[in-house]
Amino acid sequence: MKISDVRKTAYAMPLTSPAFPPGPYRFIDREYLIITYRTDKAALAKVIPEPLTFDDPIVKYEFIRMPDSTGFGDYTESGQVIPVKFNGVAGGYTHAMFLNDGPPIYGGRELWGFPKKYAQPTLGPDKDTFVGTLDYGNVRIATGTMGYKHKALDLDAIAKSLAIPNYLLKIIPHVDGTPRILELVDYRLEDVVIKGAWSGPAALDLRPHALAPVADLPVLEVISATHILADITLGLGKVVYDYLETK
């Protein structure tokens, strides 16, 4: 293969059989369980990278079921998103994500900088309860429960809540182990169609784990829970801060 062909062909590894296809990436019937909780302020300050800031010690624990996603297939995801501000604009910082499918792990890390690791999340109804779980290996580290569709929510308000900026810390190492890319990335959800949204009573249990430390942001108080069903497109991002160039 000629150098010009390599340059023309390459967009992901491996060169001749990329682990994920080019976008755009559309998600049909993407289902969320988002449990918002209050955590320890000092613990939260340890994990939010400047120049991001936060006002209140709040975390959104998410379980996301994705049965029909372009290029990525059928999988489930779980993790923590922290409400933050960047230059005074409110958004969400993805602190940790765990999922059970290879291509969205590779694509998520390489394209956007999602902090994704392999694990076994689940999400679905159990009689009168909407239940999300996360196992890392054989260890259960998160369980979220919510009363199933107790109260319908305003769909326009939910759409607006999904339209805020989302921030990621993209880290790609050099061959010598030092960071070659170290950037704050802004990405958005696009073409959002909300098919339903509900609230209900909720509980969240997080357990300590050395390699999946979701419990390092402890649950002090559950504030609310939201169950969302939507179609969305995962937009590609833009770099808003370069740690290697900005002094």
JONORDA-V894857 format. One record per residue. N is the residue number from 1. PSI is psi in whole degrees, -180 to 180 (none if undefined). OMEGA is omega in whole degrees, -180 to 180 (none if undefined). Layout:
# JONORDA-V894857
((N:PSI:OMEGA) (N:PSI:OMEGA))
This chain:
# JONORDA-V894857
((1:130:-177) (2:158:179) (3:-42:180) (4:-36:178) (5:-38:177) (6:-47:-180) (7:-38:-178) (8:-35:-172) (9:-37:-168) (10:130:167) (11:-18:178) (12:163:179) (13:153:-12) (14:157:-174) (15:-47:-173) (16:-4:178) (17:72:-174) (18:146:-176) (19:-13:178) (20:152:-178) (21:166:173) (22:155:178) (23:-173:8) (24:161:-176) (25:110:-178) (26:137:-180) (27:123:180) (28:135:-180) (29:44:175) (30:125:-172) (31:130:-177) (32:144:158) (33:113:-178) (34:116:179) (35:116:-178) (36:130:-177) (37:159:176) (38:138:-178) (39:-175:-180) (40:127:-175) (41:-42:-179) (42:-38:178) (43:-39:-180) (44:-39:-179) (45:-27:-179) (46:-21:-172) (47:-7:179) (48:117:-177) (49:132:169) (50:150:10) (51:12:174) (52:147:177) (53:168:175) (54:152:179) (55:-55:-177) (56:149:-180) (57:74:-176) (58:142:176) (59:144:172) (60:113:176) (61:125:-173) (62:137:164) (63:129:-176) (64:124:179) (65:125:-177) (66:88:-175) (67:-16:-172) (68:90:-177) (69:132:-176) (70:122:175) (71:-25:-176) (72:-21:175) (73:-135:-172) (74:116:-179) (75:175:-179) (76:150:-174) (77:155:178) (78:145:178) (79:-166:-172) (80:133:175) (81:133:-174) (82:125:174) (83:125:-176) (84:179:171) (85:145:173) (86:118:-174) (87:38:177) (88:-4:-179) (89:128:-178) (90:141:178) (91:-166:180) (92:133:178) (93:121:179) (94:111:-175) (95:-40:-178) (96:141:177) (97:141:-179) (98:133:-178) (99:171:-168) (100:34:-177) (101:131:-174) (102:-57:-175) (103:-44:178) (104:-21:172) (105:-51:-178) (106:-50:-179) (107:-41:-180) (108:-42:-180) (109:-45:-172) (110:-40:-178) (111:-58:-171) (112:-34:-172) (113:24:176) (114:135:-179) (115:69:-171) (116:139:174) (117:158:-178) (118:131:177) (119:-169:-176) (120:87:174) (121:158:173) (122:157:175) (123:132:177) (124:172:180) (125:144:172) (126:94:-174) (127:-113:-176) (128:13:-174) (129:138:172) (130:123:-169) (131:131:171) (132:139:177) (133:158:174) (134:121:174) (135:131:172) (136:108:-167) (137:-128:180) (138:10:-174) (139:124:176) (140:120:-177) (141:-12:178) (142:137:173) (143:122:176) (144:136:179) (145:148:180) (146:141:173) (147:133:-169) (148:111:173) (149:51:-180) (150:-39:-176) (151:127:178) (152:143:-179) (153:162:178) (154:121:-173) (155:-34:178) (156:-40:179) (157:-39:178) (158:-42:178) (159:-42:178) (160:-37:-180) (161:-26:179) (162:-8:-176) (163:-2:-178) (164:160:176) (165:148:175) (166:135:-174) (167:142:180) (168:147:172) (169:103:-177) (170:123:-179) (171:115:176) (172:121:-176) (173:154:171) (174:171:-179) (175:-19:178) (176:6:177) (177:-12:176) (178:159:-180) (179:128:175) (180:-34:174) (181:127:178) (182:93:-168) (183:150:168) (184:122:-174) (185:138:175) (186:124:174) (187:160:-177) (188:154:168) (189:134:-173) (190:160:177) (191:49:-176) (192:129:175) (193:111:180) (194:120:-178) (195:-18:179) (196:152:178) (197:138:-175) (198:158:172) (199:172:179) (200:173:176) (201:147:-173) (202:160:174) (203:152:-179) (204:128:179) (205:121:178) (206:136:-177) (207:144:-178) (208:144:174) (209:137:-176) (210:-36:-174) (211:-4:178) (212:72:-168) (213:53:179) (214:-30:-178) (215:-6:175) (216:-18:170) (217:84:-169) (218:154:177) (219:110:176) (220:-32:180) (221:127:173) (222:126:-177) (223:-45:-177) (224:170:175) (225:144:-178) (226:135:176) (227:121:-175) (228:139:170) (229:124:-173) (230:159:165) (231:134:-179) (232:158:169) (233:132:178) (234:106:-177) (235:152:175) (236:158:-170) (237:-178:172) (238:148:180) (239:126:179) (240:-10:176) (241:129:-180) (242:110:-176) (243:-23:-177) (244:-15:-179) (245:-29:-176) (246:127:-179) (247:none:none))
